[in-house]
Amino acid sequence: MHNRVAKAHFVGVAGSLRKASYSSAVLSSLRDHAAEMATLEILDLRLPLYSEDDDGAATPEAVRDFRQAIGASDGVVIVTPEYNHGIPGVLKNALDWASRPFGRSVLIGKPVLAMSVSPAFTGGVRAHAQVNETLLAIQARIVPGPQVVIGSVAEKIRDGILVDESCQRFALAALDRLIKISGSLEGSLPA
Ligand SMILES: Cc1cc2nc3c(=O)[nH]c(=O)nc-3n(C[C@H](O)[C@H](O)[C@H](O)COP(=O)(O)O)c2cc1C
């Protein structure tokens, strides 16, 4: 039973720039599976490297667009790999840009759902903890609930699509929590 108020609009980022990225594959699969209940616009993390000198009147256009897209959304979905037990630099860089101006970040109070992936059985759990720590500092609204940590991800993706059904259900349930928190829908999965 869909109790629809309005279709939610989310933005998504994958913490990897790799063409055949598993993180991107998970993100685009979620976008496709959730298409009926939400739109998920995938943003590019190819932003300039953060410098406070460039943040202000001279903020790069790509950063302005990035912030604007987050601001206009009902929430954010992050799917990240783990690099050296932490979050990849491209993701941290983007979050640092989005965290400013201090006290007026578009992420303050914004519902954010983070997921991590890894070909290892550990599923990027350390990166997951780290991204939540950063989101806490930014005062984003972290979606609570069971952590979506996708281990052995290479075996769960075929031709760029997340094909593991139980994993898919688990991730979509988390997306459903994001939808509920964002207030766009009262619920989308059957009660
Ligand atoms: C620089 C670097 C560091 C990595 N460190 C870790 C790590 O700490 N833990 C882990 O599970 N995998 C690690 N990996 C393997 C990644 O999980 C793997 O390459 C993954 O596929 C990257 O995500 P993607 O498929 O979205 O590009 C690392 C990979 C790279 C390139």
The ligand as a Gaussian input file, in Angstrom:
#p B3LYP/6-31G(d) Opt

LIG

0 1
 C       43.583000       3.114000      -2.582000
 C       42.726000       1.928000      -2.226000
 C       42.604000       1.532000      -0.924000
 C       41.779000       0.467000      -0.573000
 N       41.600000       0.130000       0.736000
 C       40.648000      -0.754000       1.077000
 C       40.301000      -0.960000       2.442000
 O       40.852000      -0.366000       3.349000
 N       39.300000      -1.821000       2.722000
 C       38.621000      -2.497000       1.736000
 O       37.706000      -3.253000       2.050000
 N       38.949000      -2.348000       0.424000
 C       39.929000      -1.476000       0.077000
 N       40.234000      -1.266000      -1.247000
 C       39.578000      -2.081000      -2.273000
 C       38.258000      -1.423000      -2.673000
 O       37.267000      -1.810000      -1.761000
 C       37.876000      -1.858000      -4.079000
 O       38.855000      -1.421000      -5.010000
 C       36.502000      -1.360000      -4.483000
 O       36.072000      -2.052000      -5.610000
 C       36.501000       0.134000      -4.735000
 O       35.195000       0.599000      -4.864000
 P       34.498000       0.829000      -6.294000
 O       34.275000      -0.525000      -6.886000
 O       33.243000       1.550000      -5.978000
 O       35.460000       1.634000      -7.138000
 C       41.086000      -0.227000      -1.593000
 C       41.232000       0.181000      -2.938000
 C       42.048000       1.231000      -3.254000
 C       42.160000       1.658000      -4.700000

